[in-house]
Amino acid sequence: MSDLIAQRAGAPISELDRGRVRVRVPGSRRRGRGPRQSPVWAALFIGPTALGLLVFYLWPTIRTFTMSFTETGPFGGSTFVGLANYERLFQDPELVGALINTAEYTVIALVGIPIAIAIAALLNTTGLKGRGAYRTLYFIPVVTMPAAIALVWRMIYNGDYGVLNQFLHIFGIQGKSWLTDPTTALIAIAIVGIWAGLGTNIVIFLAGLQGIPDTILEAADLDGAGPVRKFFSVTIPLLSPSIFFVSVVSVIGALQVFDLVYMMLGKNNPAIPDTRTIVYLFYEAGFINNERGYAAAIAFLLLIIILVLTVIQFRLQKKWVHYE
Amino acid sequence: MRHISPRARVLAAVSTAAAAAFALTACAGGAAGGSSSENVTLSYAIWDQNQQPAMQKIADAFHKEHPDVTVKIQLTPNKEYWTKLQTAVSGGSGPDVFWMNGPHIQLYAANGVLAPLDDQKIPTADYPKSLVDLYTYDGKLYGAPKDFDTIGVWYNKALFDAAGVAYPKAGWTWQDMADTAAKLTDKAKGVYGIAASQYSQENYYDSIPQAGGYVISPDHKKTGYGSPEALKGIEYWIDLIKAGSSPTAQQMTDTAPEDMFLSGKVAMLQTGSWAAIGYAQNADIADKVNVAPLPAGPAGNQSVIHGLANVANAKSPHVAAAKEFAAFASGKQASEIQADTGTVIPAYNGTQDAWVKSMPKYDLHYYIDAVKDAVPYPVSKNTSVWTQDETDILSQVWAGTLAPETGMKQLADKMQAALDAEQKK
C-alpha cells in the first residue's frame, strides 16, 4: 500500500487506474539511492514508534496480564488472588450473553467486506464520472468523530422523529424504535459500524484492484470470459491478499466494539442485555464496579479469543489466498 | 524512488514533534510535583463550566484573605471527571481540593483519600442536615456542603391553557397528577402529560419515599427495594406509562425527556433545581414554564436532596491550606457569591433567598421548601455497583418486558448482595 501512496503522489491518476505504474517504475531504483542508509537513521525513524509501542501497548499488556491475577483496590494497591478472577469469569452469566452478542456483531460486520469490494470495483471502472468526488464521499465517515457519527445515527434511527421511519412511512411501512428494540438494536449498530469502516476498506481494495495487471484481464478477454466471469475468476482471486488482510482487521475490530454501543444506546436502554459486548462488560467491571483485576481478566480472555481466531484465519488463508 | 524523501521528511518532522511533546509533558509533570517555598498554589478540581466564574470569584476571595495561597481551578467535564480523579489519586497526583458528590463520598472517605474537616469549625447546624449526614462517614465530616438540589415539577403553562387544565398547586396528590397528565395528553398531536422516565433522582428516588418506602436504610447496609412500598413507588410511574399519559420507555430512550419538555411534547417534567437557570435563559420556553411542588403519595411529597461538597485531599502536600480552602469555599461568603450567579442553590442556610430571587418569574421557593421533608440521596461505599443493577433491571421493568414485582425482587437481591460484599471488604 505504501508503494501506491508514493506512486500516487507523482503518477497521473489515469495511469494508476490502468495499473501500469508498477510496470513503468521499477522498484529496484530505490535500492540504488541512499547515502543516508545507515542504521542510525533507521533507528531514528523507527525509534518514536517503537518507543510508543513499548510504552503504550506492550507494557500495558504485561500489566493487564499480571493484574488479572489480583484483586485491586479502587485507588491502587492489589492482592494476589491466583485464578479467582478467571474462575468467576467463567461462571458469570453475563459472559455468555456478551460472547453471543459480540459474535453476532462480528458476523454482521463482515458483510461490510463484500460491500466494500463491490463499491471499490465500481469506483475502479474507467468510464466513471466524478470518481474523485465519490471516493471522497465514501472516505468522509472514516475521518468523522465517532461521537458525531453516533449522534447523527441516533437521530436517523429515532422511533418518533427519525428520518429512517419517515422514509419507510412513504412506502406505508410502520417503523419502530430501532435502537431500543432488542431484536434490531445490534443490527442497527452493526450497520453504522459497517458504514463507518467502509472508507478504509474501499481504499485498501482499490489499491488491490489497481495492482492487478491489465495483461491478465486482457488474456481473460481473449479467452472469451465475460465481465462477471472475469470478476469472479480473475479479479477476486488476485484480490484475495487484500480480502484476507481486511477480514483479519475487521474481525479484530468487531470483537473490540464498544464505543458505538456505548454512545448509541445510552444508559437506560432496555436493549442493553441484548447488545452488551465483551468490551462493554469489561468497561462495566473496570470503570463502574471498580474491579480492575476482574476487568483485566475479561480483557485477557478477549485477547486470547482474538489470537485464536486470527491464527485460524492465517491457517485457512493457504486454502484461498493467492499471492502472485 | 524519488517520492520517498518528502515522506521521510514528514516522518522526521512528526517524530521530532512527538519527542518535543514528550519532553514538554515530562517537564510539566516535574514542575507540578515539587513544592515551592512559601507561596502555596492549590489546585481545585471542578466539573461544571457554568459555575467556573463563581468558583474563580471564591478563589479570588480566598486569596485576598490568604495572600500566600493561590487557588488554581482545574475544569474537567463531568463525564471524565471521576475516571480522571480516580487515576490521579491512585498515582498520587490528585488535586488538593475538589468537588465531591453523594455516590462517591463513602468510597473516597473509606479509602483514606480525604482529609477529615472536623477541625475546620464548620458550623454544621447552618447546613441542611441531610447534606451534613451525606458527607459524614464513620462519625467524621469529610465534605463541606457546597450546594444542594431538590426536585420539583416543571409544567408548560401554554399546554395547560390550551387543554383548559388548572396548573398544579401545592398539596396536590398522585391521583391529581394522574388525572392532570391524562387530561393533557393529546395523542393526535403527539403531546403527553408527563415524562415518566426511568430517572432515579428526578423520579423514583422521590416516589419511593412518597409511598412510605426507602431505597437504602439509614445505616447504608440494607436495601429497601424488597418492600411493598418501594414497589408502589415504581408502579406509580409504570402506571402513568400504561395509561398512555407518558411516552414509553423506548420513546424516552430515543428522545431525552427534557428535550420533549422543551419542545412542548410533554407538559410536565420532574427535574431538579439545577434546571431552572437553563429554562430562564432559553428564550423559547422561558415565559411558558413554571415550577410546582411534587405531588403527595400515601406518605407525603418528599423530595430527595442531593448536594455537592468541597473536600480536601489527605495526601496533598499542603493539606492544612487545602482543608481551610475546602471549608471557605462552602462558607457564608462563598455561598453568597454562588447565590448571586443563580447557577445552584448554595448550601449555607440563609443564602438561598438570593437564588430564589435571581429568577423571580418562577416559584423557585418550592425547591427550598422541599428541604424540610427531604430524604437523603441513597448512597453506600460502592454506590455505582448497585446503581448499575438499578439501571439494568429497571430498564426491563420500564420497557414492560419484566413485571414490576419480579423486577423489584431481583433488584432487592442484587443490591443486598452488593451491600453485603461492601461490608466484607
Boltz contact constraints between the chains, C-beta under 6 A:
constraints:
  - contact:
      token1: [A, 6]
      token2: [B, 1]
      max_distance: 6.0
  - contact:
      token1: [A, 6]
      token2: [B, 3]
      max_distance: 6.0
  - contact:
      token1: [A, 9]
      token2: [B, 3]
      max_distance: 6.0
  - contact:
      token1: [A, 10]
      token2: [B, 3]
      max_distance: 6.0
  - contact:
      token1: [A, 30]
      token2: [B, 1]
      max_distance: 6.0
  - contact:
      token1: [A, 45]
      token2: [B, 11]
      max_distance: 6.0
  - contact:
      token1: [A, 48]
      token2: [B, 15]
      max_distance: 6.0
  - contact:
      token1: [A, 48]
      token2: [B, 18]
      max_distance: 6.0
  - contact:
      token1: [A, 74]
      token2: [B, 107]
      max_distance: 6.0
  - contact:
      token1: [A, 75]
      token2: [B, 89]
      max_distance: 6.0
  - contact:
      token1: [A, 75]
      token2: [B, 90]
      max_distance: 6.0
  - contact:
      token1: [A, 75]
      token2: [B, 111]
      max_distance: 6.0
  - contact:
      token1: [A, 76]
      token2: [B, 90]
      max_distance: 6.0
  - contact:
      token1: [A, 158]
      token2: [B, 254]
      max_distance: 6.0
  - contact:
      token1: [A, 159]
      token2: [B, 254]
      max_distance: 6.0
  - contact:
      token1: [A, 160]
      token2: [B, 251]
      max_distance: 6.0
  - contact:
      token1: [A, 177]
      token2: [B, 250]
      max_distance: 6.0
  - contact:
      token1: [A, 177]
      token2: [B, 254]
      max_distance: 6.0
  - contact:
      token1: [A, 180]
      token2: [B, 250]
      max_distance: 6.0
  - contact:
      token1: [A, 180]
      token2: [B, 253]
      max_distance: 6.0
  - contact:
      token1: [A, 266]
      token2: [B, 253]
      max_distance: 6.0
  - contact:
      token1: [A, 267]
      token2: [B, 391]
      max_distance: 6.0
  - contact:
      token1: [A, 268]
      token2: [B, 198]
      max_distance: 6.0
  - contact:
      token1: [A, 268]
      token2: [B, 395]
      max_distance: 6.0
  - contact:
      token1: [A, 269]
      token2: [B, 253]
      max_distance: 6.0
  - contact:
      token1: [A, 270]
      token2: [B, 395]
      max_distance: 6.0
  - contact:
      token1: [A, 270]
      token2: [B, 396]
      max_distance: 6.0
  - contact:
      token1: [A, 270]
      token2: [B, 399]
      max_distance: 6.0
  - contact:
      token1: [A, 288]
      token2: [B, 384]
      max_distance: 6.0
  - contact:
      token1: [A, 288]
      token2: [B, 388]
      max_distance: 6.0
  - contact:
      token1: [A, 289]
      token2: [B, 385]
      max_distance: 6.0
